[in-house]
């Protein structure tokens, strides 16, 4: 067994690991690990980890792992460098659950990671709370790609386009946001239909989870909305219907190689017209 000091927890198989359990924070209870050997001098590497390296240099026959293009480019071949610890995990695929968990774990290739810039080191709460608010729920449909219905997804350059509020606008509300996010971290985050509206009967703000409604209201106030509820009464049903249409399309469309994107320009224009754009930074993460 490889020595514990060389093992690091990793998030794999998204979106199941955090969307199904509804997790907003990950801890060391994860059972999945990856071997991370940062020592360059093999003479200093402990016995079982060294055996792991030696195995990679002789197997499989004909093309050892150490000779494959990705590994061969590293010096030494077993070292991942630089190792970047993420602040937020952003899955590549979204269905009806929209969760951006806070984590410092290593991420598998099907996950993008958000890293706070050095000048905003103390402002993780700003991005974390906004992405987990309902105000980001249309990101997958507006900025991502649709695979003929069903899940919508992001690749790296699409993640980089996601707008988030400037921390300067959010800071006066950090005390309130900390309390709200703490409560949301203690419960399961459900699908858009569980969090906002199950589409049974007429929509009202009473159908929205209380802490979610409080979070959305707080962020909208930070963005300059004098009457957040007026915006949310029209925004919430639009989000739910768009997600439902995407999922229903997946059931009705037969197998096809053509990838078609849902047109949401009217919804996007309406939302952008209502938002105080000056509070948003350049589209980078």
N, C-alpha and C positions, 0 to 999 in steps of 0.2 A: 504494500500500500504506500502510495506517495505521501511524503511528509506533509502534515497539515499546513505548514508555513508557506507551501507553494500553491495552495488551493485558494481560489477566489470565487465568491458566489457570482452567478451569471443569470440574467433573465433570458429565457429562450421561449420558443413556441408561442409568440404573440398571435392574437391578442388574448389567448385563453388565460395566461397566468395572472393577468390583472383585471380583465374585463369580466370574466365569469365570477371570480370571488369579489369583484368590485373594490379592489384595493387601491388606495391612494398613496400608501407608504409601504415600502418593503423593508423587512428586517432580516436578521440572520436565520430565520426559520426555514429559508429556502433549502431544498435538498439537492439543488443542481449546482455543480462547481466546474470550473475550468482550471487547467494547470497553467500557472503563470510563473515562469522562472526568469527573474530579472538579473541574476548573477551571470556575468560574462565569462568568468574563470571557472571552467568545469572542474578544476581541482578543489574548488570550494563548495561545489554542489553536493548535497547529501546523497547517500547511497541509492535510495529508491527513485528519487528524481533523476539521478544520473542514469539509472537503468532505463528510465522512460526515454531519455534523450538518445541513448545508444540504440534502443529499439527503433526509434524513428530514423536512425542512420543506416539501418540494415533491412528495414521492411517498408513496404512490400518488395518482394524480389523484382529487380529490373528497374524500379523507380522508387527509391527510398523517399520517405516524406521530406527529408532534409534537402532533397534534390529538386523538389517541385518548385515552380517559379516563384510562388509567394514566399515560401520559406527561404529559398536560396538567396533572395534579395536582402535578407536580414543579416546582420553581423553582430553576434552569432545567429545562426539560423533559428534557434529556439526562442529568441527574445522578441517580445512585442514591444515596439518602441515608436513613439512615446505612448505610454498607457494613460489614457485620459479618463478621469472619473466623471460621469455625467451628473447633472443636477436633476434633470427631468427626462423621462423616457417617452418617446413619441413613436407609437406603433406605425407600421407601414400600412395597415389595413384597419378600417373602421366599418362597423355594421350599424347597430343601433345603440351601442355603448360607446361613450366618449370619455375616456379616462386618460389623464396625463399624470402618471404617478411620480412622486418624488423618490429618487433613488441614487445611490452612489455605486451600485453594482455595475459590473461589466455587462455589455449588451450584445446580444446575438446580432447577426447580419440583418435580420428582418425588423430591427428596431433602429430608429434614429435617436440621437440623444441631444438634449438641449444643455448648453453650457453657458452660464452667466458670464458676461464680460467682466474683466477685472474691475473696471470703474463702477460696475453695478453689483459688486460682490455681496453687499448687504441687502439687495433688492430681489432675491429669489421669490419672495412672497408675492411680488407684483405679477410676475409671469405665471407662477404656479397657480395663483387664485384666478387669474383671468382665463388661462387655458382650461381650467376645470369648471368655469362658469358656463352657463348656457350660451353666452355670447360667442363662444368658439365652436358651437355645435354645427354651424354651416361650413366650417373650414374644409371638411372632407369633400363636400359637394362643390364648393366654390373654387377651392384652390387645388384640390386633388384630382384624381382621375377615376372614372367610373368604368368598371369592367363588365359592361352589359347588364347592369343591375347588380344587386347584392352589395358586396363590400366596395367601399371607395378607398383609394389609397394615396399615400404620399411617397415620393422618392426624395432624396436629399435636397435637391435644388428647389423642390416645391415646399419643403419644410422651411427653407431659408426665407421664403416669401411671406410666411405667416406674420401678420401684424400683431403686435402686442402694445398695450398702453405704455407711454413713457413713465418710468418709475416716479419721476417728479410729481406727476399728477396723482399717483396712487398713495404716496407716502403719508399724507394726512389721514388716510383711512386704514393704516396698517393695524392699529389696535383692534378695530372692528373685524378686519379681514382675518387676523390671527385667530380670533374666537370662532368665527364661522368655519374656517378651514379645519380647526381642531375638532369641531363637532362632526364635520363631514368625514374626517379621517377615522372616526370611531364607528361609522356605519357602512353598510354596503351601498355602493353607488350602482344604481340600476340602469336599465335602458332608458332611452329618451321617453318611451311610453310610460315607464314607471316613475321617472323623475318629473315629468311635466304634465302629460295628459295621455290617457288611454284611448282617447277618441270616442268614448261612450258619453253621449249627451253633449250639451253645449259646454264649450270651454269657459273656465273662469280661473282667476288667479288662486282660488282656494284649492284647485287640483294639483298645484305645484308643491313639491316638497318645501317645507317651511325654510330650512336652511339654504336651499338653492335659491328660492325667491329672495331671501335676504342678501345672499351673495350677489345676485344679478342687480338688485336695486343699489347696493353699495357701490359696485363698479360703475354703473351708469351715472351715479351721482358724482363719482370721481372724474368722469368724462364730461361732466357739464350738463347732464340732463336734469331739467328742473322737475319733470314729471315722469320718472322711470316707468310707472305702471301703465301710462298711456302707450308707451312704446312696446312694453312687454305683452300687452293684451293682443297686439297684432303680430308680434314677433314669435311668440311661443307656438301658436297654432301653425304658423308657416313652417317652422322648423320640423314639427312633428309630421306634418303632411308630406313634406319633401322626403324625409327619411322613409316614411311608409311607402311612398310612390317608388322610391329606389328599390326597396325590398320586394315589393309586389312585381316590379318589372322583372326581377331575377326569376320569379316563379313562372311568369307568362312567356318569357322569351326563350325560344328553343336554342339549342347549341349553335353558336355562330362564331366565326373567327373575327368578325368586325367588332371593334370596341367603340361604343357610342357614348358620348358624354351628355348628361342631362343639361338642357339650357336653363340657366338660373339667372340670366342677366337682369330680368325685371326685378326679381327679389333682391339681387345684389345692389342694383341702382337705388332701390327703395331704402335699404339698410344704410348704404353709404351716405345717402342724402340726409339721414336722421342723425348720423354720428358726427361728432366734432372731430374731424380728421386731424386738426392741428395737434391733438394730444397723442398722435401715433408717431413712432419713430420710423426711420428708414426700414425697409423690409429685409431685415437680417436677424439672425438668431445668434 
